[in-house]
Amino acid sequence: MKREIYDEDHEAFRSSVREFLDREVVPDLEQHAEEKSLPREFWVGAGKQGLLGLEIPEQYGGTEAGDYRFNAVLTEELAKVNMTLPSCVGIHADIVAPYLVHLTTEEQRQRWLPGFCSGETLTAIGMTEPSGGSDLAGLKTTAVKDGDSWVINGSKTFITNGYSADLVVVAARTSPEKKAKGITLFGVDTALDGYSRGRKLDKVGQPESDTAELFFEDVRVSDEDIIGELDQGFIHMMTFLPQERLGCSITNLAHAAQILTETIAYCKERKAFGQSIGQFQHNKFLIADLVTRVEVTQAFIDQCVIAHTKGELTPIDAAKAKWWTSQLQNEVLDHCVQLHGGYGFMNEYRVARAWRDARVTKIWAGSNEIMKELIGRDIGL
Ligand SMILES: Cc1cc2nc3c(=O)[nH]c(=O)nc-3n(C[C@H](O)[C@H](O)[C@H](O)COP(=O)(O)OP(=O)(O)OC[C@H]3O[C@@H](n4cnc5c(N)ncnc54)[C@H](O)[C@@H]3O)c2cc1C
């Protein structure tokens, strides 16, 4: 079915993203996996290409498209390559960006945004802690006022871009007695004394991303490092979570659709019992089923993209998109592995890596159970 949400400008941007990825990124994918991170040259290259500042006003080095569909195009193209690229770029350019644009002072914007756009200041966001991620309001990292400083103590875990980030948006408790209404966001420069990071975590999939634990031991920041309002961090995070979940949904679907396309080509080539394996009725019906589910889901996601472009995407629709696409992605990829037979279990095959890479999408950005909890509450249950 023809998609109607993009115009010529979006497609021209898509071509430029694709050309950049083919030229500067795809040849180095194996190296990224070996080093368990994207090198700084990748970020600087993406910055030069104008991919990091889609949400950032021009005066700070961005291109401020003012149209979320450009973010969506970028995410789709990254997801066609692998899951790690949209995850790492998404955290920086799609998830952290709104905090730094909409909640910051002029001084903070001048301090942080030019490097953000050029790729010289890589960012991460630290919400999850070893004691729990779903219950965000229960986080334990503290920031205590001491003279002109705030002193941060605690730890974060599973932080994407965590090992190489220069600036981390950190959620810390500033009013212990207030739970959700006692959390504040700080922009923490990772060069500060008392800040340290653990090893790059050894994950089941997405080996190319540097996911890390972060430690804060008497890290001193000031009022000038507060992002948004004191004690309003939880509300700020809730405000931007729909965009995060939409970005995840676009990734999940584009990634699944790409691997499904590649699997269909494989099913046409691969022979068994004198015919291509795609011609067996079981496989033909299975592929018909998967293609239909992907296309029908695309219609919903496109509606979400349009809604978000108009500023109308609800947290509940974002939650529906997130759990549904991650479930679908995992089902599609599991069938794709099966259709590849033994090759589907070999790491050298893209389908095998894609299958491993996708498992986390049902867990992160708010687990699928939490998404259903939100939807259920909205229904009045
Ligand atoms: C690769 C990776 C990258 C990540 N990147 C980041 C990042 O950049 N920044 C960041 O802050 N976090 C990040 N996360 C953390 C991620 O968001 C959390 O793992 C997620 O929110 C779940 O939290 P948890 O792991 O503590 O699980 P828990 O909260 O301990 O949940 C465990 C299980 O219990 C279920 N559960 C919990 N509460 C309920 C409930 N009320 N009803 C039903 N079931 C429930 C969950 O669904 C889950 O199945 C990342 C995680 C991974 C794996």
The ligand as a Gaussian input file, in Angstrom:
#p B3LYP/6-31G(d) Opt

LIG

0 1
 C       20.005000      -2.510000      26.078000
 C       19.277000      -1.598000      27.014000
 C       19.385000      -0.221000      26.867000
 C       18.743000       0.640000      27.752000
 N       18.930000       1.998000      27.652000
 C       18.482000       2.798000      28.646000
 C       18.836000       4.192000      28.674000
 O       19.519000       4.707000      27.782000
 N       18.405000       4.937000      29.729000
 C       17.650000       4.407000      30.739000
 O       17.316000       5.138000      31.659000
 N       17.282000       3.110000      30.721000
 C       17.693000       2.295000      29.723000
 N       17.357000       0.959000      29.711000
 C       16.570000       0.425000      30.815000
 C       15.171000      -0.024000      30.460000
 O       14.338000       1.070000      30.175000
 C       14.683000      -0.892000      31.630000
 O       15.397000      -2.104000      31.587000
 C       13.189000      -1.120000      31.627000
 O       12.489000       0.059000      31.887000
 C       12.763000      -2.173000      32.660000
 O       13.296000      -1.880000      33.931000
 P       14.089000      -3.032000      34.732000
 O       15.103000      -3.621000      33.835000
 O       14.567000      -2.466000      36.019000
 O       13.009000      -4.149000      35.011000
 P       11.974000      -4.167000      36.259000
 O       11.377000      -2.840000      36.428000
 O       12.667000      -4.811000      37.415000
 O       10.872000      -5.183000      35.698000
 C       11.086000      -6.599000      35.677000
 C        9.859000      -7.259000      35.056000
 O        8.719000      -6.952000      35.851000
 C        7.718000      -6.371000      35.035000
 N        6.964000      -5.369000      35.780000
 C        7.452000      -4.329000      36.515000
 N        6.437000      -3.595000      36.994000
 C        5.291000      -4.166000      36.550000
 C        3.905000      -3.872000      36.686000
 N        3.477000      -2.807000      37.363000
 N        3.009000      -4.683000      36.090000
 C        3.423000      -5.772000      35.382000
 N        4.702000      -6.098000      35.208000
 C        5.626000      -5.309000      35.775000
 C        8.447000      -5.743000      33.863000
 O        7.598000      -5.599000      32.755000
 C        9.556000      -6.754000      33.635000
 O        9.055000      -7.813000      32.856000
 C       17.941000       0.089000      28.789000
 C       17.803000      -1.306000      28.906000
 C       18.464000      -2.143000      28.052000
 C       18.332000      -3.625000      28.253000

